[in-house]
């Protein structure tokens, strides 16, 4: 099993609206792509200026399943939206 964790810093314009849209999109595709065991998204409840607005935590059956997810057309479509609405992100993948 592998854990995939991403924190998103949104662009200021429509930050919360876009964070919510992005969370829903990740929830939707995670249930449709094989190998994704769990998907949790959350809007940060801490409103300090330099904090990230959205967190994503997914569990995959294996690193191969994660790589297949990342290359899947549904993920690639969401990824396009990601880069339209985020300033930057932090990604950590680790074995469970």
The 8 nearest C-alpha neighbors of each residue, nearest first, counted from 0:
[[1, 60, 61, 95, 59, 94, 58, 2],
 [0, 2, 94, 59, 95, 93, 61, 58],
 [1, 3, 58, 93, 92, 57, 94, 4],
 [2, 4, 92, 57, 56, 91, 58, 1],
 [5, 3, 56, 91, 55, 90, 92, 2],
 [4, 6, 90, 55, 89, 54, 7, 91],
 [7, 5, 54, 89, 88, 53, 51, 55],
 [6, 8, 88, 53, 51, 9, 52, 87],
 [9, 7, 51, 87, 86, 52, 85, 88],
 [8, 10, 85, 86, 14, 84, 7, 11],
 [9, 11, 86, 85, 84, 12, 14, 8],
 [12, 10, 14, 9, 13, 86, 85, 15],
 [11, 13, 14, 10, 9, 84, 17, 15],
 [14, 12, 16, 15, 17, 11, 10, 18],
 [15, 13, 11, 17, 9, 12, 16, 10],
 [16, 14, 18, 17, 13, 19, 52, 9],
 [15, 17, 19, 13, 18, 14, 20, 21],
 [16, 18, 20, 14, 19, 15, 13, 21],
 [17, 19, 15, 21, 20, 16, 53, 14],
 [18, 20, 22, 16, 17, 21, 15, 23],
 [21, 19, 17, 23, 18, 22, 24, 16],
 [20, 22, 24, 18, 19, 23, 17, 25],
 [23, 21, 19, 25, 24, 20, 40, 18],
 [24, 22, 26, 20, 21, 25, 27, 19],
 [23, 25, 21, 27, 26, 22, 20, 28],
 [26, 24, 22, 27, 28, 23, 29, 21],
 [27, 25, 23, 29, 24, 28, 22, 38],
 [26, 28, 24, 25, 29, 30, 23, 31],
 [27, 29, 31, 30, 25, 26, 32, 24],
 [30, 28, 26, 31, 32, 27, 25, 35],
 [29, 31, 28, 27, 32, 26, 35, 33],
 [32, 30, 28, 29, 33, 27, 35, 73],
 [33, 31, 29, 30, 28, 35, 68, 34],
 [34, 32, 35, 31, 64, 68, 30, 29],
 [33, 35, 64, 60, 59, 36, 32, 65],
 [36, 34, 59, 33, 37, 29, 58, 32],
 [35, 37, 59, 58, 34, 60, 38, 57],
 [38, 36, 58, 57, 35, 39, 59, 29],
 [39, 37, 57, 56, 26, 29, 58, 40],
 [38, 40, 56, 55, 57, 37, 41, 26],
 [41, 39, 55, 54, 22, 56, 38, 42],
 [42, 40, 54, 53, 43, 55, 39, 22],
 [41, 43, 53, 52, 44, 54, 40, 18],
 [42, 44, 52, 45, 53, 41, 51, 54],
 [43, 45, 46, 42, 52, 41, 47, 53],
 [46, 44, 43, 47, 50, 52, 51, 42],
 [47, 45, 44, 48, 50, 43, 52, 49],
 [48, 46, 50, 45, 49, 51, 44, 43],
 [47, 49, 50, 46, 51, 45, 52, 8],
 [48, 50, 47, 51, 46, 8, 52, 45],
 [51, 49, 47, 48, 52, 46, 8, 45],
 [52, 50, 8, 7, 53, 6, 49, 43],
 [51, 53, 43, 8, 42, 7, 9, 50],
 [54, 52, 42, 7, 41, 43, 6, 51],
 [53, 55, 6, 41, 40, 5, 7, 42],
 [56, 54, 40, 5, 4, 39, 6, 57],
 [57, 55, 4, 39, 3, 38, 40, 5],
 [58, 56, 38, 3, 37, 2, 39, 4],
 [57, 59, 2, 37, 36, 1, 35, 3],
 [58, 60, 35, 1, 36, 61, 34, 0],
 [59, 61, 0, 34, 64, 1, 36, 35],
 [62, 60, 0, 64, 63, 59, 1, 65],
 [61, 63, 65, 64, 1, 66, 59, 60],
 [62, 64, 66, 61, 65, 67, 60, 68],
 [65, 63, 34, 67, 61, 62, 66, 60],
 [66, 64, 62, 68, 63, 67, 59, 69],
 [65, 67, 63, 69, 68, 64, 62, 70],
 [66, 68, 64, 70, 65, 69, 71, 63],
 [69, 67, 65, 71, 66, 70, 64, 32],
 [68, 70, 66, 67, 71, 74, 65, 75],
 [69, 71, 67, 68, 66, 72, 75, 74],
 [70, 72, 68, 74, 73, 69, 67, 75],
 [73, 71, 75, 74, 76, 70, 69, 68],
 [74, 72, 76, 75, 71, 28, 77, 32],
 [75, 73, 77, 71, 76, 72, 78, 69],
 [74, 76, 78, 72, 77, 73, 71, 79],
 [75, 77, 73, 79, 78, 74, 72, 80],
 [78, 76, 74, 80, 79, 75, 81, 73],
 [77, 79, 81, 75, 76, 80, 74, 82],
 [80, 78, 76, 77, 81, 82, 75, 83],
 [79, 81, 83, 77, 78, 82, 84, 76],
 [82, 80, 78, 79, 83, 84, 85, 77],
 [81, 83, 80, 79, 84, 85, 78, 86],
 [82, 84, 80, 81, 85, 79, 86, 10],
 [85, 83, 81, 82, 10, 9, 80, 17],
 [86, 84, 9, 10, 87, 82, 8, 81],
 [85, 87, 10, 9, 8, 84, 88, 82],
 [88, 86, 8, 85, 7, 9, 89, 82],
 [87, 89, 7, 6, 8, 90, 5, 86],
 [88, 90, 6, 5, 7, 91, 87, 4],
 [91, 89, 5, 4, 88, 92, 6, 3],
 [90, 92, 4, 3, 5, 93, 89, 2],
 [93, 91, 3, 2, 4, 90, 1, 94],
 [94, 92, 2, 1, 95, 91, 3, 4],
 [95, 93, 1, 0, 2, 92, 62, 61],
 [94, 0, 1, 93, 2, 58, 61, 59]]
